[in-house]
Amino acid sequence: MSLIPATILTGFLGSGKTTLLKRVLTEAHGQKIAVIENEFGDENIDNDILVRDSGEQIIQLNNGCVCCTIREDLRSTLADLAEKRRKGELDFERVVIETTGLADPGPVAQTFFMDDEIAETYLLDSILTLVDAKHADGQLDQRQEARRQIGFADQIFISKTDLVDDATVDALIHRVKHMNPRAPQRKVHFGEVPIADVFDLKGFNLNAKLDIDPDFLKADEHDHHDHDHDHDHHGHDHEHGEHCDHPHHHAHDDDVKSFVFRSDKPFNPAKLEDFLGSIVQVYGPKMLRYKGVLNMKGTDRKVIFQGVHQLMGSDLGPKWAPGEKKTSKMVFIGLDLPREVFMEGLQQCLA
């Protein structure tokens, strides 16, 4: 039996998760979806909203969220769902986990990799994050959970854009892109999202083509050689020709930041493995998402790698095409990661 795809839906309180989920559940796509809700408290209003007009199966996890550990309640719920599906008691093709607005998506994502039974039954497809255009700036300034939700995202939906002016939306898009350059952003109106932007995004599939990230790792070429540049730009990479001329943005020194490493030299596999292993031991809890396409000495195929916190995986990708430039590209998204340590360490791992 093929793996059951799972999607994590996250976003700060009031960002429109339930509205988006309701739209997805009522759209005529013919898919059977089980929804797992993780909410604080015993009263769950969302349940009434969602169940009323859809035949979906909704399971609730009350008791809030436990951060920094595998979610035992989620693990047992997923195992239970899979068991009922095997027995024919439940019929569903995919799972959506709607987290509480205060949740860190990291432990939720890790649950899919740290437990063998879950890993053999489910495939984590992607993390979707909703961002409320009207309140996002304040939330991002004050709440680390809101920043982390952006750092983990594979796809970002910006809601409530009708409540603010265009300049505010543009500034928010710019700010969010600095925090997570690999997640495409899309404005959504009252949860209206094409199903193709919600499911089967393959955000966690190591062999997925990286064109799911349209601006994946486009960066100023001078970025690595000019380390002083970093102090102005908080460790952000810019696209060619894009200047950071949004003074608005620089009022925010977000602790979730991204940086890119690239090199045309191949990596020494043993050195890289040692370095990444040690980096993950030291900084793993602060490393939200990291991903890359690597040119490794000794193989004519691309090596695709990615991770969440301390969990890291790699896989052989397609062969480098004839005439294709063999460039390694890696993006790291995390909390106050020491960019220089990463950059210099990776440089030492080149063959």
C-alpha positions in Angstrom: 0.0 0.0 0.0 1.4 3.4 -0.9 2.3 5.9 1.8 -0.5 8.3 3.1 0.5 11.9 2.3 0.3 14.3 5.3 0.2 18.1 5.3 0.9 20.3 8.3 -1.1 23.5 8.3 0.3 26.2 10.6 0.1 29.9 11.2 -0.4 32.3 14.2 -3.7 32.7 16.0 -6.3 34.3 13.7 -4.3 33.9 10.5 -7.2 32.0 8.8 -6.2 28.3 9.1 -9.7 27.1 9.7 -11.1 29.2 6.8 -8.5 27.8 4.4 -9.1 24.2 5.7 -12.9 24.6 5.3 -12.4 25.7 1.7 -10.2 22.8 1.0 -12.6 20.3 2.6 -15.6 21.6 0.7 -14.0 22.0 -2.7 -15.2 19.4 -5.2 -11.8 17.6 -5.6 -13.2 14.2 -4.7 -10.4 13.5 -2.2 -11.1 11.9 1.2 -9.2 13.8 3.9 -8.8 13.1 7.6 -8.1 16.2 9.7 -6.2 16.1 12.9 -6.7 19.2 15.0 -4.4 20.3 17.8 -6.0 22.9 19.9 -5.7 24.3 23.4 -8.6 23.6 25.8 -11.5 21.2 25.6 -13.9 23.3 23.6 -13.2 23.2 20.0 -15.3 25.6 17.9 -13.5 24.7 14.7 -14.9 21.2 14.9 -18.4 22.5 14.6 -17.5 24.8 11.7 -15.7 22.0 9.8 -17.9 19.0 10.4 -21.2 20.6 9.7 -21.1 20.4 5.9 -18.4 17.9 5.1 -18.2 14.2 5.6 -14.6 14.4 6.7 -13.2 12.6 9.7 -11.8 15.0 12.3 -9.8 13.9 15.2 -8.9 16.3 18.0 -5.8 16.5 20.1 -6.7 18.7 23.1 -4.0 19.6 25.6 -2.0 22.1 23.6 1.4 21.5 22.4 4.6 20.1 23.7 7.6 21.7 22.1 11.0 20.2 21.5 9.9 16.6 21.7 8.3 14.1 19.4 4.6 14.6 19.7 3.5 11.4 21.4 -0.2 12.4 21.2 0.2 13.0 17.5 2.2 9.8 17.0 -0.5 7.7 18.6 -3.3 9.4 16.7 -1.6 8.8 13.4 -1.0 5.2 14.3 -4.6 4.8 15.3 -5.9 6.4 12.1 -3.7 4.1 10.0 -5.0 1.0 11.9 -8.6 2.0 11.4 -7.9 2.6 7.7 -6.4 -0.9 7.4 -9.4 -2.4 9.1 -11.8 -0.6 6.8 -13.3 1.4 9.6 -12.1 4.7 8.1 -11.7 5.7 4.5 -9.3 8.5 3.7 -6.5 9.2 1.2 -4.5 11.9 3.0 -4.2 13.7 6.4 -4.1 17.4 7.2 -2.8 18.4 10.7 -4.0 21.8 11.7 -1.8 23.0 14.6 -2.7 25.5 17.3 -1.7 29.0 16.4 1.0 28.9 19.2 2.6 25.7 17.9 6.2 25.2 16.8 5.8 23.0 13.6 9.2 21.4 14.2 8.2 18.6 16.6 5.1 17.9 14.5 7.3 17.4 11.4 9.8 15.3 13.4 7.1 12.9 14.4 7.1 11.7 10.8 10.7 10.7 10.8 11.5 9.6 14.4 9.0 6.8 14.6 9.4 3.8 12.3 5.7 2.8 12.2 4.7 6.4 11.3 7.6 6.7 8.7 6.5 3.4 7.1 2.9 4.5 6.8 2.9 8.3 6.1 4.8 10.6 3.9 5.1 14.2 5.1 4.3 16.3 2.1 4.8 19.8 3.2 4.3 22.5 5.9 1.9 25.3 4.9 2.0 28.5 6.9 -0.6 31.2 6.9 0.4 34.8 7.7 -2.1 37.5 8.6 -1.2 40.6 6.6 -2.9 43.0 9.1 -1.2 41.7 12.3 1.9 39.9 11.0 4.4 42.7 11.7 3.5 42.9 15.4 3.3 39.1 15.7 6.7 38.6 14.1 8.2 41.3 16.2 6.9 39.9 19.5 6.4 36.1 19.0 9.1 33.6 18.2 6.4 31.0 17.3 5.2 33.2 14.5 8.8 33.6 13.2 9.5 29.8 13.5 6.3 29.0 11.6 7.6 31.0 8.6 11.1 29.5 8.9 9.6 26.0 8.6 7.3 26.7 5.7 7.3 25.0 2.3 4.5 27.3 1.1 3.4 30.6 2.6 -0.2 32.0 2.2 -0.7 35.6 3.1 -4.2 36.3 4.3 -6.3 39.4 5.0 -4.4 41.5 2.4 -7.7 43.3 1.7 -7.4 44.9 5.2 -4.1 46.7 4.5 -2.6 48.8 1.8 -0.3 47.5 -1.0 2.8 49.0 0.6 2.2 47.1 3.8 1.7 43.8 1.9 4.9 44.4 -0.2 6.9 45.2 3.0 5.6 42.0 4.6 6.4 39.8 1.5 9.9 41.3 1.5 10.4 40.6 5.2 9.1 37.1 5.0 11.3 36.3 2.0 14.3 37.3 4.0 13.3 34.9 6.7 12.6 32.0 4.3 13.7 32.4 0.7 12.8 28.9 -0.3 9.0 29.0 0.3 6.9 30.6 -2.5 4.4 33.2 -1.2 0.8 33.6 -2.4 -1.9 36.0 -1.3 -5.1 34.3 -0.4 -8.6 35.8 -0.1 -10.9 34.1 2.4 -9.1 30.8 2.1 -9.6 30.5 -1.7 -6.6 28.5 -2.7 -6.3 26.1 -5.7 -5.9 22.6 -4.4 -2.7 22.2 -6.4 -1.1 24.8 -4.1 -2.0 22.9 -1.0 -1.4 19.2 -1.7 1.4 17.2 -3.3 4.0 20.0 -3.0 6.7 17.5 -2.1 8.4 19.9 0.3 9.9 17.0 2.1 10.7 14.8 -0.8 14.5 14.6 -1.2 14.2 13.8 -4.8 11.6 16.4 -5.7 12.7 18.8 -8.3 13.8 22.0 -6.7 11.7 24.0 -9.0 9.0 23.9 -6.4 11.0 26.8 -4.9 10.9 29.3 -7.8 13.5 31.6 -6.4 15.6 28.8 -4.8 19.0 30.1 -3.9 19.3 33.0 -6.3 21.8 35.2 -4.6 24.2 38.0 -5.2 27.4 36.4 -6.4 29.5 38.7 -4.3 27.7 37.7 -1.2 30.3 35.2 0.1 33.3 37.3 -0.5 32.1 40.4 1.2 31.4 39.5 4.7 30.8 43.0 5.9 27.8 43.1 3.6 26.2 40.8 6.2 26.0 43.4 8.9 23.7 45.6 6.9 21.5 42.8 5.7 21.2 40.5 8.6 22.5 37.6 6.7 20.1 37.8 3.8 20.9 36.9 0.2 19.4 39.0 -2.5 18.5 38.1 -6.0 20.6 39.5 -8.8 20.0 43.2 -9.1 17.7 43.3 -6.1 18.7 45.9 -3.6 17.4 46.0 -0.1 15.9 49.4 -0.2 13.1 48.9 2.1 14.0 50.9 5.2 10.8 49.5 6.8 12.4 46.1 6.9 15.5 47.1 8.7 13.5 48.1 11.8 13.1 44.3 12.2 16.1 42.3 13.3 14.4 38.9 13.1 16.1 36.0 14.8 14.9 33.7 12.0 17.2 34.3 9.1 18.5 32.5 6.1 21.8 32.3 4.2 23.0 30.5 1.2 26.3 28.7 0.5 27.4 28.0 -3.0 30.5 26.6 -4.7 31.6 25.4 -8.0 34.1 23.0 -6.4 33.0 19.5 -5.4 32.7 18.5 -1.8 34.8 15.9 -0.1 32.0 13.5 1.1 33.8 12.4 4.3 34.7 15.9 5.4 31.2 17.2 4.6 29.5 14.4 6.6 31.8 15.1 9.6 31.1 18.8 9.5 27.4 18.6 9.0 27.2 16.0 11.8 29.0 18.2 14.2 27.0 21.3 13.2 23.7 19.5 13.7 24.8 18.4 17.2 25.7 21.9 18.3 23.0 24.0 16.5 20.4 21.4 15.6 17.6 22.9 17.8 18.1 26.3 16.1 18.2 24.9 12.6 14.7 25.1 11.4 15.0 23.9 7.7 18.0 23.3 5.5 18.2 22.0 2.0 20.6 21.7 -0.8 21.8 20.2 -4.1 25.4 19.1 -3.8 28.2 18.3 -6.2 30.1 15.4 -4.5 33.5 14.1 -5.6 33.2 10.6 -6.8 29.7 10.6 -8.2 28.2 11.9 -11.4 24.8 12.4 -9.7 23.5 15.3 -7.7 23.2 14.7 -4.0 20.0 16.1 -2.6 20.0 16.8 1.2 17.7 18.4 3.7 16.9 18.5 7.3 14.7 19.7 10.2 16.4 20.4 13.5 18.7 17.4 14.2 17.2 15.2 11.6 19.1 15.1 8.3 18.8 13.0 5.2 20.4 12.8 1.8 19.7 10.9 -1.4 21.2 10.5 -4.8 19.4 12.7 -7.3 19.6 12.7 -11.1 22.8 12.8 -13.1 24.3 16.2 -13.9 23.2 17.0 -17.4 25.9 17.3 -20.1 27.3 20.8 -20.0 25.4 21.7 -16.8 27.5 23.7 -14.4 28.1 21.5 -11.3 27.4 24.0 -8.5 26.6 23.1 -4.9 23.9 25.2 -3.4 22.7 25.1 0.2 20.2 27.2 2.1 20.0 27.3 5.9 17.1 28.8 7.8 17.3 29.1 11.5 17.4 31.0 14.7 20.5 33.2 15.0 22.8 30.7 13.3 26.4 31.8 13.2 26.7 32.3 9.4 30.5 32.6 9.4 31.0 29.3 11.2 28.8 27.6 8.6 30.4 29.3 5.6 34.0 28.7 6.7 33.3 25.2 7.8 31.6 24.3 4.4 34.5 25.9 2.6 36.9 23.6 4.4 34.9 20.6 3.2 35.6 21.3 -0.5 37.8 18.8 -2.3 
